[in-house]
Amino acid sequence: TTEYRIRFSYCFFLTLFMKSIMNRLAGVFTLLVAAGKAEFLRRAQSSIDIDWRIPSEPYDPITAEVGTILNFKWSGPHNLVLHPSGSCDTAGAVVIAGFSLRGDVDYTVEADAGSTLFLACDIGSHCAQDMYIEVTVVPAADAPVSPAPVVPATDAPVTPAPVEPAPSPPGGGFCFSGATLVETRDRGSLRMDQLQIGDYVLVDESKTYEQIYSFGHFDQKSVVAAEFLEIRTVTSSGIEMTSDHFIFIEGNKAVPASSISVGDKVMLASGETDAVVSIKKVSRNGIFAPFTPSGTIVTNGIKSSSFATIQDSRRVSLSGIEIPITYHQLGVIFESPHRLVCRYFNCALYETYNEEGMSNWVEMPMKAFQWMVQQHAVVSGILFLCIFAAFCLMNLLEMAVLKPSFFTFLLS
């Protein structure tokens, strides 16, 4: 009952906080709308957004002026490479953005007018699977054509450097490696890649076991090694998670793994803390993110979260304004509709994942949220307030379904 009262109070007071922010922003709303409109028109004329993924059909060729910004966004194991060959042949290839599980990359067109750029993903066989786009360059409307070629001529053959797994950028991943160990109620200790929807796993220091109702990421067949942080403590053999995944430290505080340092104390399944003795990067094939109702899970004896940050902070930030809610808390609230569906239907029968192994329950909301936090404070603030209020109501509905006595207590 205490947990649900805290959730209820948190949603209520956070909504009041957001309302006060909106009242302060109202005085400059007209000026910001005018400035935003001008910026939108400017960007619309000089940028092209590209959803970078393995397409069901080849990308249509596009035309871009010299100076145009091509914005590539992706979710999954991809990179961005310029191929002077004009095909999937990697001879002389220039890496624009290395491997990452999530990307938001701007490429400025600076080639000669009349030339054609061939931009591709070189991870595995992605290029052969039509993950490339051809860009025909035309003169800029208000500037002379730059005479510089795309790739300087060279007499020596160029051997493309192998693409190595790179550290995940901010918001670059939210998963565990398949080698991470989890304690289950019915099947003992299992590797992460052996878990299934329906397994009951240890989630906290109270020896509570909760059922896995979904996976945010489930990729057993990945041929591309992803990068994880292996965090070892005095008593733990080492938890492996992506840098933006949340882990609980002293005080039961959820923080991104990237913020952990040697000497920090993390929460154990026993409820005690243990000091971190080493942190190193490891590469593994396969990425997994099991979801539990509480949003927590014990991995290698260490209390961890099911969620991660998509910004370079533990709290949500809108145009530099930090909101007093962490991504772990936000994840628990935003997963309410998903948990309700899985409570009454066997989600194992309906769970689907994209080609990178990301749950379709997660992919579209995550993209929408990433877009929202990049907007102006007024736009993102209004959208966040409306969306957060809606999900808080859904969270209260979930609590009413799971704990009817809680609302009886409130009304008594």
Secondary structure, 3 states (H helix, E strand, C coil): CHHHHHHHHHHHHHHHHHHHHHHHHHCCHHHHHHHHHHHHHHHHHHEEEEECCCCCCCCCCEEEECCCEEEEEEEEEEEEEECCCCCCCCCCCEEEEEEEEEEEEEEECCCCCCCEEEEECCCCCCCCCCCEEEEEEECCCCCCCCCCCCCCCCCCCCCCCCCCCCCCCCCCCCCEECCCEEEECCCEEEEHHHCCCCCEEECCCCCCEEECCEEEEEECCCCCCEEEEEEEECCCCCEEECCCEEEEECCCEEEEHHHCCCCCEEEECCCCEEEEEEEEEEEECCEEEEECCCCEEEECCEEEEEEECCCCCCEEEECCEEEEEEHHHHHHHHCHHHHHHHHHCCHHHHCCECCCCEEHHHHHHHHHHHHHHCCCHHHHHHHHHHHHHHHHHHHHHHHHHHCHHHHHHHHC
